Amino acid sequence: MKVRKIKAIIVKELKELFRDRVALVTVFLVPILIMIVFGYGLKLDVKHVPFAVLDYDHSNLSRKIVSEFAENREYFKLTGYLNSEVEIDRVLTDGEVRFVLIFPFSFEKRFKEGKIAKFQALIDGTFPYRAEVIKSYIRATVQNETLKRLKEKGNNLLCDIRTRYWFNESLNQDKIVAVGTLAIALLISPAVFSALLIVKEKESGSIYNIYSSSITKLEFLLGKMVSGIFVSFLIFLVTLSMVLFLFGVRPKGDILTLSIGTVAYLSVAVAFGILISSFFSSQAAAFIGTAILTIVPSMLYSGYLTPVSSMDRGALFMAHSIPTFYYLRFLKGIFFKNSPIDYLLRDVGILIFFFFALFSLTLFFFKKRELS
């Protein structure tokens, strides 16, 4: 293996990239757009939930409970009172509100008699995740009001819980999304860029120069690999700057460890893209195929949208089969937990294994043929 030949491939690829302004803009514009679209557009927080009230009791207690909801403006937004059950169906069907509180007759009377005072919450279940979160908000608000009433009566609480969030103390979902989007962008863009490195030579016919030259396929693939990793690391610097300065997420761990783990992840993405290029002969097909094979698994099974621990066995197996799961766990350890180095190195080691496995498959499938 001659380093000179590998260097020649690297220099050729970088010159072609920086000479082609359209390709250069595309390479860096796509991850930036991914960061902006998903970072700002994907909101998993459930806040400012509109609700209405149908109050048959018109008592001080019912008004007090409604006031507890209305005053919590970060999570609830009172749209008004309803006059009949017919209006409930209308406001929920039209999407004007997400839930309706219904207070029956004699609600306060039952409470004063020492009986359980029940009222109903009708929640729009169109989006199950949102409905479950709203349900938890309602329960928490009612429980807080119940505890206040018990204290007013002089009842001592036998048990009290004080909650503190150990990581992401502010529960800022935007920070989690920004870091997760970084993992998605650093898989999609490098993989697509690398997939086109070989396919473009197939389309132009210049691949036959490689087939008939003295360069070995190991030298050729390493040249493509190193140039892909170099460009991908530049993409990482751009997207990391967005996370730090645009989204305001500061890592609790050190940048050097983050960079080492990211190089391993980028190597996996580039190796995957080059492997995919072995099966396509047109840039359009390679682009679409690589995009589908990276976007769908990384978004659904990496823990980006839903916790991996809540998945069924099939999805759990899929999650542990994709590198984004390990890199996202690595990123959370760096940005939010300041995890010990041995914990982080475990995920980096798995990523390195992915790289060697993918590169070995690329060596096997890439055929360097002689011209007949």
C-alpha positions as CSV (number, residue, x, y, z in Angstrom):
1,M,0.0,0.0,0.0
2,K,1.5,3.3,-1.1
3,V,0.6,6.5,0.8
4,R,1.4,8.6,-2.2
5,K,-1.5,7.0,-4.2
6,I,-3.9,7.5,-1.3
7,K,-2.9,11.1,-1.0
8,A,-3.4,11.6,-4.7
9,I,-7.0,10.4,-4.4
10,I,-7.6,12.7,-1.4
11,V,-6.2,15.7,-3.1
12,K,-8.3,15.0,-6.3
13,E,-11.5,14.7,-4.3
14,L,-11.0,17.9,-2.4
15,K,-10.0,19.8,-5.5
16,E,-13.1,18.6,-7.3
17,L,-15.3,19.5,-4.3
18,F,-14.0,23.0,-3.8
19,R,-14.0,23.7,-7.6
20,D,-17.7,22.7,-7.9
21,R,-19.5,25.5,-6.1
22,V,-22.9,23.8,-6.4
23,A,-21.7,20.6,-4.8
24,L,-19.8,22.6,-2.1
25,V,-22.9,24.6,-1.2
26,T,-25.0,21.4,-1.2
27,V,-22.7,19.5,1.1
28,F,-22.8,22.2,3.8
29,L,-26.3,23.6,3.2
30,V,-28.1,20.3,3.7
31,P,-26.9,19.7,7.3
32,I,-27.5,23.3,8.2
33,L,-31.1,23.1,6.9
34,I,-31.6,19.8,8.8
35,M,-30.4,21.5,12.0
36,I,-32.7,24.5,11.5
37,V,-35.8,22.6,10.3
38,F,-35.7,19.9,13.0
39,G,-34.1,22.0,15.7
40,Y,-36.8,24.7,15.5
41,G,-39.7,22.7,13.9
42,L,-39.7,19.6,16.0
43,K,-41.3,20.6,19.3
44,L,-42.0,17.7,21.7
45,D,-43.0,20.0,24.6
46,V,-46.7,20.1,25.4
47,K,-47.3,23.7,26.6
48,H,-50.0,26.4,26.4
49,V,-52.7,23.7,26.1
50,P,-56.1,25.3,25.3
51,F,-59.0,24.1,27.4
52,A,-62.6,25.0,28.1
53,V,-64.9,24.5,31.1
54,L,-68.5,23.3,31.5
55,D,-69.4,24.2,35.1
56,Y,-72.9,22.9,36.2
57,D,-72.0,23.6,39.9
58,H,-70.9,27.2,39.7
59,S,-69.4,26.9,43.1
60,N,-66.3,28.5,44.8
61,L,-64.5,25.1,44.7
62,S,-65.0,24.6,40.9
63,R,-63.9,28.2,40.2
64,K,-60.9,27.7,42.4
65,I,-59.8,24.6,40.5
66,V,-60.3,26.3,37.2
67,S,-58.3,29.2,38.5
68,E,-55.4,26.8,39.3
69,F,-55.4,25.7,35.7
70,A,-55.7,29.2,34.2
71,E,-53.0,30.7,36.4
72,N,-50.5,28.1,35.2
73,R,-50.0,29.9,31.9
74,E,-46.9,28.0,30.9
75,Y,-48.9,24.8,30.4
76,F,-52.6,25.8,30.2
77,K,-54.7,28.4,28.3
78,L,-58.3,28.9,29.3
79,T,-60.4,29.7,26.2
80,G,-63.7,30.2,28.0
81,Y,-66.8,28.5,29.5
82,L,-69.3,26.3,27.7
83,N,-73.1,26.3,28.2
84,S,-74.0,22.7,27.1
85,E,-72.6,19.3,26.2
86,V,-73.3,20.0,22.6
87,E,-70.6,22.7,22.6
88,I,-68.1,20.2,24.0
89,D,-68.3,18.1,20.9
90,R,-68.0,21.2,18.7
91,V,-64.9,22.7,20.4
92,L,-63.1,19.3,20.5
93,T,-64.0,18.4,16.9
94,D,-62.9,21.8,15.6
95,G,-59.6,21.6,17.5
96,E,-60.3,24.8,19.4
97,V,-59.4,23.1,22.7
98,R,-57.4,20.0,23.7
99,F,-59.5,19.1,26.8
100,V,-62.7,20.2,28.6
101,L,-63.3,20.2,32.4
102,I,-66.8,19.2,33.4
103,F,-68.0,20.0,37.0
104,P,-71.3,18.2,37.9
105,F,-74.0,19.5,40.2
106,S,-73.4,19.3,43.9
107,F,-69.6,19.1,43.3
108,E,-68.7,21.4,46.2
109,K,-71.5,20.0,48.4
110,R,-70.0,16.5,48.2
111,F,-66.6,17.8,49.1
112,K,-67.9,19.6,52.2
113,E,-69.7,16.4,53.3
114,G,-66.4,14.6,53.2
115,K,-67.2,12.5,50.1
116,I,-65.1,12.2,47.0
117,A,-65.8,15.2,44.8
118,K,-65.5,14.0,41.2
119,F,-65.2,16.0,38.0
120,Q,-64.5,14.9,34.5
121,A,-61.7,15.8,32.0
122,L,-62.5,15.0,28.4
123,I,-59.2,14.9,26.5
124,D,-58.6,15.0,22.7
125,G,-57.0,11.6,22.1
126,T,-56.1,12.2,18.4
127,F,-52.4,12.3,19.4
128,P,-51.9,9.7,22.1
129,Y,-48.5,11.1,23.4
130,R,-50.0,14.6,23.8
131,A,-53.1,13.2,25.4
132,E,-51.0,11.2,28.0
133,V,-49.0,14.3,28.8
134,I,-52.1,16.5,29.2
135,K,-53.5,13.8,31.5
136,S,-50.4,13.9,33.7
137,Y,-50.6,17.7,33.8
138,I,-54.2,17.6,34.9
139,R,-53.5,15.0,37.6
140,A,-50.6,17.0,38.9
141,T,-52.6,20.2,39.1
142,V,-55.5,18.4,40.9
143,Q,-53.1,16.7,43.4
144,N,-51.5,20.1,44.2
145,E,-54.9,21.6,44.9
146,T,-55.9,18.6,47.0
147,L,-52.7,18.9,49.1
148,K,-53.5,22.6,49.7
149,R,-57.0,21.7,50.9
150,L,-55.6,19.1,53.3
151,K,-53.2,21.6,54.8
152,E,-55.9,24.2,55.2
153,K,-57.9,21.7,57.2
154,G,-54.9,21.1,59.5
155,N,-54.2,17.6,58.2
156,N,-50.5,16.6,58.4
157,L,-49.2,14.9,55.3
158,L,-47.7,11.5,56.1
159,C,-45.6,11.5,52.9
160,D,-44.2,14.3,50.8
161,I,-42.0,14.1,47.7
162,R,-39.5,16.7,46.6
163,T,-38.6,16.4,42.9
164,R,-35.3,17.4,41.4
165,Y,-34.1,16.8,37.9
166,W,-30.5,15.5,37.8
167,F,-29.8,16.1,34.1
168,N,-31.3,18.9,31.9
169,E,-32.5,20.5,35.1
170,S,-34.7,23.0,33.2
171,L,-36.4,20.2,31.2
172,N,-35.7,22.2,28.1
173,Q,-36.8,19.9,25.3
174,D,-35.3,22.2,22.7
175,K,-31.8,21.3,23.9
176,I,-32.5,17.6,23.6
177,V,-33.8,18.0,20.1
178,A,-30.8,20.1,19.1
179,V,-28.3,17.5,20.2
180,G,-30.4,14.7,18.7
181,T,-30.6,16.6,15.4
182,L,-26.8,16.9,15.4
183,A,-26.6,13.0,15.5
184,I,-29.1,12.8,12.6
185,A,-27.4,15.4,10.5
186,L,-23.9,13.9,11.0
187,L,-25.2,10.5,9.6
188,I,-27.2,11.7,6.7
189,S,-24.9,14.3,5.1
190,P,-21.6,12.4,5.3
191,A,-23.3,9.1,4.1
192,V,-24.9,10.8,1.1
193,F,-21.8,12.7,0.2
194,S,-19.6,9.6,0.4
195,A,-22.1,7.5,-1.6
196,L,-21.7,9.9,-4.5
197,L,-17.9,9.8,-4.4
198,I,-17.7,6.5,-6.3
199,V,-21.0,6.7,-8.1
200,K,-20.2,9.9,-9.9
201,E,-17.1,8.2,-11.4
202,K,-19.3,5.4,-12.6
203,E,-21.6,7.8,-14.3
204,S,-18.8,9.8,-15.9
205,G,-16.9,6.7,-16.9
206,S,-13.7,7.8,-15.1
207,I,-14.0,4.7,-12.9
208,Y,-12.5,2.7,-15.8
209,N,-9.2,4.7,-15.3
210,I,-9.2,3.2,-11.8
211,Y,-10.0,-0.3,-13.0
212,S,-7.0,-0.2,-15.4
213,S,-4.5,1.6,-13.1
214,S,-2.0,0.1,-10.7
215,I,-3.8,1.5,-7.7
216,T,-5.2,-1.2,-5.4
217,K,-8.8,-1.2,-4.3
218,L,-7.6,-0.7,-0.7
219,E,-5.7,2.4,-1.6
220,F,-8.6,3.7,-3.7
221,L,-11.1,3.1,-1.0
222,L,-8.9,4.6,1.8
223,G,-8.4,7.7,-0.3
224,K,-12.2,8.1,-0.7
225,M,-12.6,7.3,3.0
226,V,-10.2,9.9,4.3
227,S,-11.5,12.7,2.0
228,G,-15.0,11.9,3.1
229,I,-14.1,12.0,6.8
230,F,-12.2,15.3,6.3
231,V,-15.2,17.0,4.6
232,S,-17.5,15.4,7.2
233,F,-15.5,16.8,10.0
234,L,-15.9,20.3,8.5
235,I,-19.6,19.7,8.5
236,F,-19.4,18.7,12.2
237,L,-17.6,22.0,13.0
238,V,-20.4,23.9,11.3
239,T,-23.3,22.0,12.9
240,L,-21.6,22.0,16.4
241,S,-21.3,25.8,16.1
242,M,-25.0,25.9,15.5
243,V,-25.7,23.8,18.6
244,L,-23.4,25.9,20.8
245,F,-24.3,29.4,19.6
246,L,-27.7,29.2,17.8
247,F,-29.4,26.7,20.2
248,G,-27.3,27.7,23.2
249,V,-26.5,24.2,24.3
250,R,-23.2,23.9,26.2
251,P,-21.5,20.6,26.7
252,K,-20.7,19.5,30.3
253,G,-17.9,17.2,29.0
254,D,-14.8,18.3,27.1
255,I,-14.7,19.1,23.4
256,L,-11.7,16.8,22.8
257,T,-13.6,13.7,23.8
258,L,-16.6,14.9,21.8
259,S,-14.3,15.3,18.7
260,I,-12.8,11.8,19.1
261,G,-16.2,10.2,19.4
262,T,-17.5,12.2,16.5
263,V,-14.6,11.1,14.2
264,A,-15.5,7.5,14.9
265,Y,-19.1,8.2,14.1
266,L,-18.3,10.1,10.9
267,S,-16.1,7.2,9.9
268,V,-19.0,4.9,10.2
269,A,-21.3,7.2,8.2
270,V,-18.7,7.6,5.4
271,A,-18.0,3.8,5.3
272,F,-21.7,3.2,5.0
273,G,-22.1,5.7,2.2
274,I,-19.2,4.1,0.3
275,L,-20.6,0.7,0.8
276,I,-24.0,1.8,-0.6
277,S,-22.2,3.2,-3.6
278,S,-21.0,-0.3,-4.6
279,F,-24.6,-1.2,-5.4
280,F,-25.7,1.9,-7.4
281,S,-24.6,3.2,-10.8
282,S,-26.4,6.6,-10.8
283,Q,-26.1,9.5,-8.5
284,A,-29.8,10.0,-8.2
285,A,-30.4,6.4,-7.1
286,A,-27.5,6.5,-4.7
287,F,-28.7,9.8,-3.2
288,I,-32.3,8.5,-2.7
289,G,-31.2,5.1,-1.4
290,T,-28.7,6.4,1.1
291,A,-31.1,9.1,2.3
292,I,-33.8,6.5,3.0
293,L,-31.5,4.0,4.6
294,T,-30.1,6.7,7.0
295,I,-33.1,8.9,7.7
296,V,-35.7,6.3,8.6
297,P,-33.8,4.1,11.0
298,S,-31.9,7.0,12.7
299,M,-35.0,8.9,13.4
300,L,-37.3,6.1,14.5
301,Y,-35.0,3.7,16.4
302,S,-32.1,5.8,17.8
303,G,-34.0,7.3,20.7
304,Y,-34.3,10.6,19.0
305,L,-38.1,10.8,19.2
306,T,-39.0,8.2,21.7
307,P,-37.0,6.5,24.5
308,V,-35.4,3.2,23.3
309,S,-36.4,1.5,26.6
310,S,-40.1,1.9,25.7
311,M,-39.8,0.0,22.4
312,D,-40.8,-3.6,21.8
313,R,-38.3,-6.3,21.2
314,G,-38.1,-5.9,17.4
315,A,-37.6,-2.2,17.6
316,L,-35.1,-2.7,20.5
317,F,-33.0,-5.0,18.3
318,M,-33.2,-2.5,15.4
319,A,-32.1,0.3,17.8
320,H,-29.0,-1.6,18.9
321,S,-28.2,-2.3,15.2
322,I,-27.7,1.2,14.1
323,P,-24.7,3.5,15.0
324,T,-26.9,6.6,15.7
325,F,-28.2,4.9,18.9
326,Y,-24.7,4.7,20.3
327,Y,-23.6,8.1,19.1
328,L,-26.7,9.8,20.5
329,R,-26.1,8.1,23.8
330,F,-22.5,9.4,23.6
331,L,-23.7,12.9,22.9
332,K,-26.1,13.0,25.8
333,G,-23.3,11.8,28.0
334,I,-21.1,14.6,26.8
335,F,-23.7,17.4,26.7
336,F,-25.9,16.7,29.7
337,K,-24.3,14.2,32.0
338,N,-20.5,14.7,31.9
339,S,-20.3,10.9,31.9
340,P,-17.0,9.3,32.9
341,I,-14.6,8.5,30.1
342,D,-15.0,4.7,30.4
343,Y,-18.7,5.0,29.9
344,L,-18.1,7.2,26.8
345,L,-15.4,4.9,25.4
346,R,-17.8,2.0,25.4
347,D,-19.9,3.7,22.8
348,V,-16.9,4.9,20.8
349,G,-15.6,1.3,20.8
350,I,-18.9,0.0,19.3
351,L,-18.7,2.7,16.6
352,I,-15.2,1.6,15.7
353,F,-16.5,-1.9,15.4
354,F,-19.2,-0.7,13.1
355,F,-16.6,1.1,11.0
356,F,-14.4,-1.9,10.5
357,A,-17.4,-4.1,9.7
358,L,-18.7,-1.7,7.1
359,F,-15.3,-1.1,5.6
360,S,-14.6,-4.9,5.3
361,L,-17.9,-5.3,3.5
362,T,-16.9,-2.5,1.1
363,L,-13.6,-4.2,0.4
364,F,-15.5,-7.4,-0.4
365,F,-18.2,-5.9,-2.7
366,F,-16.1,-3.3,-4.5
367,K,-14.6,-5.1,-7.6
368,K,-11.6,-3.6,-9.3
369,R,-11.8,-4.9,-12.8
370,E,-9.3,-4.8,-15.6
371,L,-10.4,-3.4,-19.0
372,S,-10.9,-6.1,-21.6
